[in-house]
Amino acid sequence: MQKPAEYNKSPMARGCLLRDGTSGRGPLPPGRLTVSYTSAGPRTRATVRGELDLNAGRRLHHTLHRALTGSTEGLDLDLSGLSFCDCAGLNVLLDLRRQALRQHKTLAVTAAGPAVGRLLDLIGARELLTGPRARSGRP
């Protein structure tokens, strides 16, 4: 097992973002994040797996914004594979929702694992990102 100081220098700790759907299955090493997305008609579906923290959130932000911009109607997020999500990850989701609304599109979290679900419940954002308003884009 690596010591914390050595782990932070590991390239695996920086995460990995994939666009081609080859992210694989099974648990990811600590600190790793993958995202794959595909267009399905007017919507883009993105699947995010791993740990979503400040460093991974910065990379995920750019990847998901590109996916949203490339869609016609919006983005559906499957976050059931996230084993960790902190406030930085939540900020990525909320910023992505704001961008969707500006583009007259919608953002919907279609699946959320325990880590994301608990965070959304704690701050009262589950309905905002998963309910009818997420689909319609209307308050």
C-alpha positions as CSV (number, residue, x, y, z in Angstrom):
1,M,0.0,0.0,0.0
2,Q,1.3,3.4,-0.9
3,K,1.9,6.1,1.7
4,P,-0.3,9.2,1.3
5,A,2.6,11.4,0.0
6,E,3.4,8.8,-2.6
7,Y,-0.2,8.2,-3.6
8,N,-0.7,11.9,-4.4
9,K,2.1,11.6,-7.0
10,S,0.6,8.6,-8.7
11,P,-0.8,9.2,-12.1
12,M,-3.8,7.0,-11.2
13,A,-4.7,9.4,-8.4
14,R,-5.3,12.1,-11.0
15,G,-8.1,10.1,-12.6
16,C,-9.1,9.3,-16.1
17,L,-11.9,10.5,-18.2
18,L,-13.1,8.4,-21.1
19,R,-15.5,9.4,-23.9
20,D,-15.5,6.2,-25.9
21,G,-17.5,4.0,-23.6
22,T,-14.6,1.8,-22.8
23,S,-14.5,2.6,-19.1
24,G,-15.0,-1.0,-18.1
25,R,-16.8,-2.5,-15.1
26,G,-15.9,-3.2,-11.5
27,P,-14.5,-1.1,-8.8
28,L,-11.9,1.6,-9.6
29,P,-8.8,2.3,-7.6
30,P,-9.1,5.2,-5.0
31,G,-8.9,8.6,-6.6
32,R,-9.9,7.5,-10.0
33,L,-12.9,8.8,-12.1
34,T,-14.2,7.7,-15.4
35,V,-17.0,9.1,-17.6
36,S,-18.3,7.8,-20.8
37,Y,-21.1,9.3,-22.9
38,T,-23.1,8.5,-25.9
39,S,-25.7,10.3,-27.9
40,A,-29.1,8.7,-27.9
41,G,-31.3,10.7,-30.2
42,P,-31.7,14.3,-29.0
43,R,-30.2,13.5,-25.5
44,T,-26.7,12.6,-24.4
45,R,-26.3,9.9,-21.7
46,A,-23.3,10.1,-19.5
47,T,-22.1,7.4,-17.0
48,V,-19.8,8.6,-14.2
49,R,-17.9,6.1,-12.0
50,G,-15.3,6.4,-9.3
51,E,-14.6,9.2,-6.8
52,L,-15.7,12.8,-7.5
53,D,-13.7,15.3,-5.5
54,L,-12.1,18.7,-6.2
55,N,-9.4,17.5,-8.7
56,A,-11.7,15.1,-10.6
57,G,-14.5,17.7,-10.6
58,R,-12.4,20.1,-12.5
59,R,-11.8,17.6,-15.3
60,L,-15.4,16.3,-15.2
61,H,-16.7,19.8,-15.5
62,H,-15.1,20.3,-18.9
63,T,-16.1,16.9,-20.2
64,L,-19.7,17.1,-19.2
65,H,-20.0,20.7,-20.5
66,R,-18.8,19.5,-23.9
67,A,-21.3,16.6,-23.8
68,L,-24.2,19.0,-22.9
69,T,-23.3,21.4,-25.6
70,G,-23.1,18.6,-28.1
71,S,-26.6,17.4,-27.3
72,T,-29.9,18.8,-28.8
73,E,-32.1,18.6,-25.7
74,G,-30.0,17.8,-22.8
75,L,-28.0,15.4,-20.7
76,D,-28.9,12.4,-18.6
77,L,-26.5,11.4,-15.9
78,D,-26.0,8.0,-14.4
79,L,-24.1,8.6,-11.2
80,S,-24.8,5.2,-9.6
81,G,-21.2,4.2,-10.0
82,L,-19.8,7.1,-7.9
83,S,-18.5,5.8,-4.6
84,F,-17.6,9.3,-3.3
85,C,-18.9,12.8,-4.0
86,D,-18.1,15.9,-2.1
87,C,-19.3,19.5,-2.3
88,A,-17.0,20.2,-5.3
89,G,-18.7,17.4,-7.2
90,L,-22.1,18.9,-6.2
91,N,-20.9,22.2,-7.6
92,V,-20.1,20.6,-10.9
93,L,-23.7,19.2,-11.1
94,L,-25.3,22.5,-10.1
95,D,-23.1,24.5,-12.6
96,L,-24.0,22.0,-15.3
97,R,-27.7,22.5,-14.6
98,R,-27.3,26.3,-14.9
99,Q,-25.6,25.8,-18.2
100,A,-28.4,23.5,-19.4
101,L,-31.0,26.1,-18.5
102,R,-29.1,28.8,-20.3
103,Q,-29.0,26.6,-23.4
104,H,-32.7,25.8,-23.0
105,K,-31.9,22.2,-22.4
106,T,-32.4,19.9,-19.4
107,L,-30.1,18.0,-17.0
108,A,-31.4,14.9,-15.3
109,V,-29.7,12.6,-12.8
110,T,-31.3,9.4,-13.8
111,A,-29.5,7.2,-11.3
112,A,-27.6,8.0,-8.1
113,G,-25.7,5.7,-5.8
114,P,-25.7,6.1,-2.0
115,A,-22.9,8.7,-1.9
116,V,-24.6,11.0,-4.4
117,G,-28.1,10.3,-3.1
118,R,-27.2,11.1,0.5
119,L,-25.5,14.4,-0.6
120,L,-28.5,15.4,-2.6
121,D,-30.8,14.6,0.3
122,L,-28.7,16.5,2.8
123,I,-28.8,19.8,0.9
124,G,-32.3,19.3,-0.5
125,A,-31.2,19.1,-4.2
126,R,-32.6,15.7,-5.1
127,E,-35.8,17.2,-6.6
128,L,-33.8,19.9,-8.4
129,L,-31.7,17.3,-10.2
130,T,-33.9,14.3,-10.5
131,G,-37.5,15.4,-10.3
132,P,-39.9,16.8,-12.9
133,R,-38.1,20.1,-13.0
134,A,-34.9,18.3,-14.1
135,R,-36.8,17.0,-17.1
136,S,-38.7,20.1,-18.0
137,G,-36.1,22.7,-17.2
138,R,-38.8,24.8,-15.6
139,P,-38.8,26.0,-11.9
